[in-house]
Amino acid sequence: MSDHQHGHGQQHGHDHGGPRREMPPLPQSAEGLPAWWEELYSGADMRWSGSANARLVEAVAALEERGVTPGRALDLGCGEGGDVIWLAERGWTATGVDVAHAAVAKARSAAAARGVDVVLERHDLTETFPEGEFELVNAQFLQAPVGWPRAEVLRRAAASVARGGHLLVVDHADPPPWSQLDREAVGFPTPQQVLADLALDTGAGESWEVVRAEVSARPAAGPGGEHGHLNDSVVLVRRLP
């Protein structure tokens, strides 16, 4: 999903710069989200910058400092491929998924243009999930205002983390200062709410370490050139070996 000043939706989590055109009107229910995302990514132009999300770059740098080496990575809501391509360029065996066929097609084109080998698949995460286990699962801004079963998807994401691997969940903690969004209607989960939704340590023999769970600010620019800060809820957990 994009920054909240740009819109909401299902299964896309990327803050790669401002949109090139207006967002389509939000659907009235979760059933309309796949079509909404399809419309969002229709057309020949790229919606985002193609850069990796800042919190992913930050998290991977911290993992590298701790001696974590690249393994298998899964990017949930890959959009046009900014995060999954960046991970592959850093040596990860990377898989990206998105609900929109148009997004997956654009990600494939972007990966080919940069000479990167990635796996890209179309999934509605409420129905299907990528197979296998991953040393890093990246879930950026999987927030939706119309009843999407986010907690269920996050628990499936946690279940796909290999022992010793990490899950990164990044959310908007507040509306952007330049937005007109209704906090109550949209919902901005705290790190504690994310951990509660994940329901970690409930399976037999399962154990997790909370590496990071905090709200952190970063500079950002609005669609009209406004400058300010965005607050992100950042949760990084590690499944113990």
C-alpha positions in Angstrom: 0.0 0.0 0.0 1.1 3.6 -0.5 1.3 6.4 1.9 -2.0 7.4 3.3 -2.1 10.7 1.6 -2.2 8.7 -1.6 -4.9 6.2 -0.6 -5.6 2.8 1.0 -6.1 -0.7 -0.2 -5.2 -4.3 0.0 -1.9 -6.1 -0.3 0.4 -3.4 -1.4 2.9 -1.8 0.9 5.1 0.7 -0.8 5.9 4.3 0.0 8.0 5.0 -3.2 7.0 8.6 -3.8 3.9 10.4 -4.9 1.4 9.1 -7.4 1.5 10.0 -11.1 -2.3 10.3 -11.2 -5.3 10.4 -9.0 -6.2 7.4 -6.9 -9.4 5.6 -7.9 -12.3 5.9 -5.4 -12.1 3.4 -2.6 -14.5 0.5 -2.7 -17.3 0.1 -0.1 -16.2 -3.4 1.0 -13.2 -5.7 1.0 -14.6 -7.6 -1.9 -13.9 -4.6 -4.1 -10.3 -4.3 -3.1 -8.7 -6.5 -5.8 -10.4 -4.6 -8.6 -9.4 -1.3 -6.9 -5.7 -2.3 -6.9 -6.0 -3.5 -10.5 -7.3 -0.1 -11.5 -4.6 1.6 -9.5 -1.9 -0.1 -11.5 -3.6 0.1 -14.9 -2.0 2.1 -17.6 1.6 2.3 -18.9 3.1 4.8 -16.4 4.7 3.8 -13.1 3.0 4.9 -10.0 5.9 4.8 -7.6 9.6 5.7 -7.8 11.0 2.2 -7.9 13.1 2.8 -4.7 13.0 0.5 -1.8 11.0 1.5 1.3 13.1 3.3 3.8 12.2 1.1 6.7 13.2 -2.1 4.8 16.5 -0.5 3.9 17.0 0.4 7.6 16.0 -3.1 8.8 18.2 -5.0 6.4 21.2 -2.8 7.4 20.6 -3.6 11.0 20.4 -7.3 10.2 23.6 -7.2 8.3 25.3 -5.5 11.3 24.2 -8.5 13.3 25.8 -10.9 10.9 22.6 -12.0 9.1 23.4 -13.1 5.6 20.9 -13.0 2.7 18.6 -15.9 2.3 15.0 -16.3 1.0 12.9 -13.2 1.2 9.2 -12.6 0.6 7.7 -9.2 -0.1 4.0 -9.0 0.5 2.2 -6.5 -1.7 5.2 -6.0 -4.0 3.5 -3.4 -6.3 5.9 -2.4 -9.0 8.8 -4.2 -7.4 10.8 -1.6 -5.6 11.4 -3.7 -2.5 11.7 -7.2 -4.0 14.1 -6.0 -6.7 16.2 -4.2 -4.1 16.4 -7.3 -2.0 17.5 -9.4 -5.0 20.2 -6.8 -5.7 21.5 -7.3 -2.2 21.8 -11.0 -2.6 18.5 -12.3 -1.4 16.6 -15.0 -3.2 13.5 -12.8 -3.5 9.8 -13.5 -4.1 7.3 -10.7 -4.5 3.5 -11.1 -4.6 0.6 -8.7 -5.3 -3.1 -8.9 -5.8 -3.0 -6.9 -9.0 -2.0 -8.6 -12.2 -1.0 -5.1 -13.5 1.3 -4.6 -10.6 3.0 -8.0 -11.1 3.5 -7.3 -14.8 5.1 -3.9 -14.0 7.4 -5.5 -11.4 8.5 -8.1 -13.9 9.3 -5.4 -16.4 11.2 -3.4 -13.8 13.2 -6.5 -12.7 14.1 -7.3 -16.3 15.2 -3.7 -16.9 17.5 -3.9 -13.9 18.8 -7.4 -14.8 17.5 -8.9 -11.6 16.2 -12.5 -11.1 13.1 -12.5 -8.9 10.0 -14.6 -8.5 6.8 -12.6 -9.0 3.4 -14.1 -8.3 -0.2 -12.9 -8.2 -1.9 -13.8 -4.9 -5.0 -12.6 -3.1 -3.5 -13.1 0.4 -7.0 -13.8 1.9 -7.2 -16.9 -0.4 -3.7 -18.1 -1.3 -0.2 -17.6 0.1 3.2 -18.2 -1.4 4.6 -21.7 -0.7 7.8 -22.3 1.3 9.6 -20.7 4.2 11.6 -17.4 4.2 14.4 -15.9 6.2 12.8 -12.5 5.8 9.2 -11.6 5.2 8.5 -7.9 4.4 5.0 -6.5 5.0 4.9 -2.8 4.4 1.7 -0.7 5.0 -0.8 -3.6 4.7 -3.6 -1.3 5.9 -7.1 -1.2 4.5 -10.2 0.7 5.7 -12.9 -1.7 4.4 -12.8 -4.9 6.4 -9.8 -6.6 5.0 -8.8 -9.5 7.4 -5.3 -8.1 8.1 -4.7 -10.0 11.3 -5.3 -13.3 9.6 -2.9 -12.3 6.8 -0.2 -11.2 9.3 -0.4 -14.5 11.1 0.0 -16.4 7.8 3.0 -14.2 7.2 4.5 -15.1 10.5 3.9 -18.8 9.8 5.9 -18.5 6.6 9.0 -17.3 8.5 11.8 -19.9 8.7 13.4 -20.7 12.1 16.0 -18.0 12.7 14.3 -15.7 10.2 12.6 -12.3 10.6 9.3 -10.7 9.9 9.1 -6.9 9.3 5.7 -5.2 9.6 5.6 -1.4 8.9 2.5 0.6 9.2 1.5 4.3 9.2 1.1 5.3 12.9 -0.6 8.6 12.1 -2.2 10.3 9.1 0.2 12.5 7.2 -0.1 16.2 8.3 -1.3 17.2 4.9 -4.0 14.6 4.6 -7.8 14.8 5.3 -8.1 11.3 6.6 -10.3 10.3 9.5 -8.2 8.5 12.0 -11.1 6.5 13.4 -12.4 5.4 10.0 -8.9 4.4 8.7 -7.2 3.0 11.8 -3.5 3.3 12.6 -2.2 0.3 14.5 0.3 0.7 17.2 3.3 -1.7 17.5 1.5 -3.3 20.5 -1.6 -3.9 18.3 0.5 -5.5 15.6 2.1 -7.8 18.1 -1.3 -8.7 19.4 -2.6 -9.4 15.9 0.4 -11.6 15.2 -0.4 -13.7 18.3 3.2 -15.0 18.5 4.3 -17.8 20.8 0.9 -19.6 20.6 2.0 -22.7 18.7 3.5 -25.8 20.2 7.3 -25.2 20.6 7.2 -21.8 18.9 9.2 -19.0 20.3 9.8 -15.4 19.0 12.1 -12.5 19.9 10.8 -8.9 19.5 13.8 -7.2 18.0 12.1 -3.8 17.5 8.6 -2.5 18.3 8.3 1.3 18.2 6.9 4.4 16.5 9.6 6.2 14.6 9.4 9.5 12.6 11.0 10.1 9.1 11.0 13.2 6.9 8.6 13.1 3.9 7.0 15.3 1.3 3.4 15.5 0.4 1.8 15.3 -3.0 1.8 19.1 -3.2 5.4 19.5 -2.2 4.6 19.9 1.5 7.4 19.0 3.9 6.9 17.3 7.2 7.3 14.0 9.1 5.5 10.7 8.9 5.3 8.4 11.9 5.8 4.7 11.2 4.9 1.8 13.4 7.9 -0.5 13.0 7.8 -4.1 14.2 10.6 -6.5 13.6 10.4 -10.0 15.1 12.7 -13.0 14.9 11.5 -16.6 15.0 14.0 -18.4 17.2 15.8 -21.5 15.9 
